[in-house]
Amino acid sequence: MKFLNTKFLTKLNLLLVVMLAFAGTNTLKAQLSGTYTIDASKSASSTNYTSFADAVGDLMSGSRSSGTANGPGVKGAVKFSVADGTYDETVELDSTLGTTSTRTITFESASGDSSKVILRDTVGTFTIHLNGADNIIFQKMTLVHSYTNGDVIFLENYADSNRFLNNRIIGNHVTSFSYPPLSLFGEDG
């Protein structure tokens, strides 16, 4: 009888180890780290996104409309090297799993020329919305909001430690509103 109990306990231990291993794989799912591209002229792949929306979808939820998902979240510093072109999109980033002061997320012009990568919103209330997102960098791009009202950059819910470096920021000046037009707007809470 004692032999059966030992055998049973050994199998039970093995079963628990296997269950924990599988349970851990969900939390250890692949996360982004390293350099990726955003280039609509190339096919989607595990390292190339065809839009900002696909890159952000992968960061936020581990899903994208085309190509292999790598997220959600980050396990190291991430750089999106953005091909020259005009991207008519709104970028909305919430707090992202894994970001720290050393595990940043950078969106940067691949050519290094801010006039050649244009991120433009033409219909919404902002071009970039950071909602509690920290350690996000936008670098060497032109950020445009051309709709009649709204902001180029909108920060809220304690979005901090974000940087906008060597960008051209262009808002739409509308004189019919009672408040001054803003290119950058932030609020906490």
N, C-alpha and C positions, 0 to 999 in steps of 0.2 A: 504494500500500500504506500509506503514511504517513497518507493521508486517512482510510482505514478505521479505523486505530488511534485517531486523534483522535475520530472519530465514535463509536467504541466506548467510549472513555474518557468522553466527554461523556454518553452514555447511562448508563454505569455510575455516574458521579457523581450524575446525576439520580435514579437508582434508589436509591442510598445515602441521599440527602437525604430522599426519600419514606419509605424504611424507618425512618430515624431519627425522622422526624416522627410516624409512626404508633407507633413504640416509645415515644416520649415522651408520647403521649396517655394511655397507661395510668398512668404515674406522675404525670401532671398531671390525673388524673381530678378532677372537681368534688369539693370538700371543703366542709364546713359553715363558714359564717361569717355572723354577724348573729343576728337574733332569730327564733325559731321558737316554736310553741305545742305544748303537750300538752293536748289537749281531746277526751275520748271522746265528747262530745255533738255534735261536728262531724265532717264527712267528712274522711278522710285526704287530704292534698294535699302538695305539695312543701314547704309551710311549716307544716303541722299534722300532728302525730303523735297517734294515738289512745291510745297507751300509752307508759310509760317504756321498755318492752321494744323497741318500734319505734324510738324515738329512740336507744337504746343500740346496737341492731343496726346502725343506719345509721352511727353513730360508729365502731363497731368493724370492721364488715365491708362497709359500703356496701350493706346489704340490709335490707329491712323487709317485714312481711307485707302492708301496704297502703300506697298512696301512692307517690310518686316518691322514689327514694333520692337522697341528696345526698352521701354519704360515699364511702369511709371517711375518717376524720380531720378535722382542722380546718385552715383557712388563715387564720383570724382568730378573735377572741373570739366565743364562741357563748353565747347565752342561750336557755334553754327557759323560757318563761313558762307556768306550769302552772295550768290552770283549777281553780276550786274543785271539790272532790269527794274521794272516798275511792278510792285506788288500791291494790288488793290485789296487790302485786307485790314482787318482789325485784329490786334494782338491782345488777348486777355489771359493774363497769368495770375493764378491764385498761389497761395503758399505751396511750394514744391518740396516733396519728400527728399531729404538729404542735403539741401543747400546749406552751406555755411560760408564763412568768410574766405575759405580756401576752396570750397566746392561751389564755384560760381557758375552761372549760365550766361554765356556771352553770345550776342548776335552781332556779327561784324562783317562789313563789306570785304569780300574776297580780294577785290582789287585795291583796297585801301583808299579809294576815292569816294568821298561822301556824296558826290553829285551823281554817281553811277548806280547806286542802290537807293531806290525810292520806295518807302513804305507809306502808302497813301490810303486814307479812309475818306470816302466820298459821301457816305450816307448815314453814319452813326454819330454818336456823341463824343467819341474819342478815337484816336488812332492806336494808342497804347494804354492799356488799363492794367495796372498792377494792384491787385486786390489782396493785400496781406503778403505779397511776394517779396522776398528778401534776396539780396545778393545777385541781382539781375543786371547785366551790362548791355547797353546798346552803344555801338561804336562805329563811327565813320559811315553814317548813313544819312539820308535826307528823310525826315519824318514830317509828313504833311497831313493836315486836316483841312479839307476844302469844302466841307459842308457849311451851311449857313450859321450854325451855332455848335458849340462844343469845344473840346480841348484836344490838343495834340497828345498830351500825356496826362493821365489821371491816376493819381496815387491815393489809395485809401486803405483803411483797416491796418494801420501801422506798417505799411510797406516801407521798409527802410534798408539802408546800406545798398541802395541801387544807384547805378552810375550811368550817366549819359555823356559820352566822351567824343569830342570832335564830330558832332552831328550838326546838320543844318535842320533847324526846327522852324516850320512854316505853318502859321495858322491863318484862318480866314477872318479878316477884320470886317465886322458887321456893325454898322452904326445905328441900326434900328432897335437895338436892345438897350435896356436901362443899365446894364452892368458892363464893365469893360471886357473886351475879348481877352481870353487867356490862352497861352500856349501850354502852360503847365498848371495843373490844379491838384492840390492835395488836401486830404482831410484825414483825421484819425478817428478811430472808433466806429 
